[in-house]
Amino acid sequence: MQIPVPFEGFQTLSLEYALVLLVGTVLLVALLNAIRPPVTQITVLAFVPWMMSGAALHVFYQIGEFYNSQIYPPLIRPFFSAPAVYLTTFLGMGGVWVVASILGMGGQSRTRSKDVVARYLGVVGIGVTLALVGLLAWQGLDPAVGSDVTPTERFIPIIGIIATMVLTFVVYLLIGAWRTYIIAEARYVGAVALFAHLLDGITTTIGVDILGVSERSVIPARIIEFAGTLPTAQYIGSGWLFLVVKLLVAVVIVVTFADYVREEPTRGNLLFAFVTAVGLGPAMNNVFLFLLGAY
């Protein structure tokens, strides 16, 4: 069995769709640059539900392709393919961010406005995510979706999320014991970036070694294939090496750029937001698909 993941199978958009996304993105970035909304660590946390929403939106597209059904109307379906879905989600989030900035920054102190803007953005993002997760759950009731998957197999991703939370806490604690200033500077953005990449590694390992899913992204597949040639493969599987790589990459990023968050808060927080999205997107894509049994 094979699972479609966000970083493989990128589809080329037709010129008109590409122009819509490109022009929309350029205009939105220009507008955000003019408004200059605050980008704090809380703002990065407010981005998280939107990252999950993007993964959910792409899952609907994948289900439609996997089961040959029309979930999205043909006119808008290309906007939810990969990588177009990332820009589509950014446009939706960016629009809310602009409105939240205008409403939240009016007539308030700069310090308070930062919290208000992040709160608006986060609350709307959570609402959108919950609605999409509800629709995914409803889609999962379709007998055609995951009909050959047991309830136990569908519960496994939840265990993966819990394991990721525990591992993130332990690793971040160890980083703090080694260099206390890193946690003091990276704080929330460091923790969420670490969690995102560990969840990607753990869900990929679960898919490969427990659910029998074939990894189709090039780099992870090569790492997993190499691990499969090692003597340890018969004892602990082949997904562990990808998890280790993700862990090392995330730790290096957190340690290396912790100072950047303090010295350049806006750019540093945006950097960690991007790093988080790169990990959380495919991770939540895996989680949603595994829960649905659509693999």
Salt bridges, closest charged atoms under 4 A:
GLU8 OE1 - ARG216 NH2 3.69
GLU65 OE2 - ARG77 NH1 3.84
GLU185 OE2 - ARG262 NE 2.73
ASP200 OD2 - LYS246 NZ 2.93
ASP259 OD1 - ARG262 NH2 3.73
GLU263 OE2 - ARG262 NH2 3.76
